[in-house]
Amino acid sequence: MKPLFNREFDKKLFFLWIILMFIGLVAVYSASTLKIEDGYVRSDLYLRQLIFVILSFITMFIVLKIPTTIMEIFIYPGYILTLVLLVVVFFMPPVNNAYRWISIGGFSIQPSEMAKIVLVLSCAKIMCKANISKLHMLLKSFVFLIIPFILVLRQPDLGTALVLIVMYVVMLAQAGFPLLILFILMTPIISMITSFFIPAFIVFALLLIFLLYKSKFSLPLISFIIVINLFFLFITPLLWNSLRPYQQNRILTFIDPTRDPLNTGYQVIQARIAVGSGQLLGKGFLEGTQKNMNFLPEQHTDFIFSVLAEEFGFIGSVALLLVFLFFFMRIVKNIYRSEIKERQIAMAGIFGYLFFQVSINIAMNIGLMPTTGITLPFISYGGSSLLVNSFAVALVLKYSQEKDV
């Protein structure tokens, strides 16, 4: 019988995954416990999270045991199933005006989480095809990306949609797509951002022209790229005016949270207060006042880092960041250990989406990013995300012990 682990198995990554899930259980337990005078009131969120931790271990075992050839058979059917589920959510009752969940027997499934891993596997299979040109690689993989991207954006779930884009770009880079071309493809976004301050756009345009010239682009091609960016410069005011007031307020509040402290700026302000009040060593486990007085919104999901920072302080926050740092270093090491291009690309996609989520969530908690609804992997409450993220780690571990297969 084939052993579950062999000598190539990345035990360090495996134990870092366990540590992150343990920290997540502690955080969810604290977030679901309120201290009232000398007593405590608890919800059952931590028990639900414990169930999904157990299911994550089962998922890990299954992924490590099932033959890779069998898993590959289900990549495209899994992609189709995910698209179907992303459509089904629109027939479910909305939660907070969003169509993101399918409820089954008291538990909820979030198909947008599944979209991450099926896109990683399907796009990796496309990008590694022999003799595929860079243009065909881009176009064929983009077709696979755009449909779930639009469906997720319509839910609406801007945070997950951004995760899919970042993951896709990282995979293209790992597949050997020219970084300069990737940068050029993203310049319209930079033009839209700098359009709110024309001198910034002028500086960006001049730097872009210089970069293209030094890269030996032809004059007609340079002119075409600049015209495209000018188009986005002029269309941005129209797009801004087409946004709903609450969407404009969310962006303006990101720039200055104090402009609307009781509404759109409330979440960011309270999270920053919680993080800052933890000081060096924190207030102690279950002793967070921002949490106990219900000042922290979504404290078990989006803002769970604030709970940890308030109760365990700067030292506890740095410790968590170090665990994540070592975790991502192990994934990167496995990317370069693998000798199979498809697996390198898939692991790069897993690294890309997990690293982006961690970075954005923590930046959101300390007020450096607007509220996007992106949860903290392995730490925030959520069964779908925990299972999918654990499945992703299981894939990396599986590839680590089958690097030559």
BELTA-V662558 format. One record per residue. PHI is phi as a letter, one per 20 degrees, with the letter a starting at -180 (none if undefined). D_CENTER is the distance of its C-alpha to the mean C-alpha in whole Angstrom. Layout:
PHI D_CENTER
PHI D_CENTER
This chain:
none 37
f 34
f 33
f 29
d 29
c 30
f 31
e 28
f 26
e 23
f 24
f 23
f 19
g 20
f 22
f 19
f 17
f 19
f 20
f 16
f 17
f 20
f 19
f 16
f 20
f 22
f 19
f 19
g 23
f 23
f 21
e 23
d 27
d 29
e 32
d 35
l 38
d 38
d 37
c 33
d 32
c 29
e 27
e 26
f 22
f 22
f 24
f 22
f 19
f 22
g 23
f 19
f 19
f 23
f 21
f 18
f 21
f 23
f 20
g 20
f 24
f 24
f 22
f 24
e 27
f 27
f 28
f 25
f 28
f 27
f 24
f 24
f 26
e 24
f 21
f 22
g 23
f 20
f 19
f 22
g 21
f 18
f 19
f 22
f 20
f 18
e 21
g 23
g 20
f 22
d 25
e 24
f 25
f 22
c 21
l 21
m 21
c 18
d 19
c 16
c 17
d 20
e 23
c 25
l 27
n 25
d 22
d 19
d 17
d 14
g 14
f 11
f 9
f 12
g 12
f 9
f 11
f 14
f 13
g 13
f 16
f 18
f 17
f 18
f 21
f 22
f 21
e 23
f 27
f 30
m 31
f 29
f 29
f 26
f 27
f 26
g 23
f 22
f 23
f 23
f 19
f 19
f 21
f 18
f 15
f 17
f 18
f 15
g 13
f 17
f 17
f 13
f 14
f 18
f 17
e 16
b 12
f 11
g 8
f 6
f 9
f 8
g 5
f 8
f 10
f 8
g 8
f 12
f 13
f 12
f 14
f 17
f 18
f 18
f 20
n 22
f 22
g 24
f 21
f 24
f 24
f 20
f 20
f 23
f 21
e 19
f 22
g 22
f 19
f 21
f 24
f 23
f 21
f 25
f 27
f 27
b 29
g 31
g 32
f 29
f 29
f 32
f 31
f 28
f 30
f 33
f 30
f 29
f 32
f 33
f 30
f 31
f 35
f 35
e 33
m 36
f 34
f 37
f 38
f 38
f 34
f 34
f 35
f 33
f 30
f 31
f 32
g 29
f 28
f 31
g 30
f 26
f 28
e 31
e 29
g 26
g 29
f 29
f 25
f 25
f 28
e 27
f 24
f 25
g 26
f 23
f 21
f 23
f 23
f 20
f 20
f 23
f 22
f 19
f 22
b 24
g 23
f 27
f 28
b 27
f 27
e 28
c 25
f 22
e 22
f 23
f 20
f 19
f 23
f 23
f 20
f 21
f 24
f 23
f 21
f 25
f 27
f 26
l 28
f 28
d 29
n 27
e 29
o 29
g 27
m 28
d 29
f 27
f 29
g 26
f 25
f 28
e 29
m 26
e 25
e 22
e 20
l 17
f 18
e 17
c 13
f 12
d 15
f 15
f 15
f 18
f 20
f 20
f 21
f 23
e 25
d 24
m 25
f 24
f 25
f 22
f 19
f 20
f 21
f 17
f 16
f 18
f 17
f 14
g 16
f 18
g 15
f 14
f 17
f 18
f 16
f 17
f 20
f 20
g 19
e 22
f 24
f 24
d 26
d 25
g 23
g 21
f 20
g 19
f 17
f 15
f 14
f 13
f 11
f 10
g 10
g 8
f 5
f 5
f 7
f 5
f 3
f 7
f 8
f 8
f 8
f 11
f 13
f 13
f 15
d 17
n 18
e 16
c 14
f 14
f 13
d 10
n 10
e 6
e 7
e 8
g 8
m 12
d 13
f 12
f 15
q 14
f 15
f 13
f 10
f 12
f 14
f 12
f 10
f 14
f 15
f 12
f 14
f 17
f 17
f 17
f 20
f 22
f 22
f 23
d 26
c 27
f 26
d 29
e 29
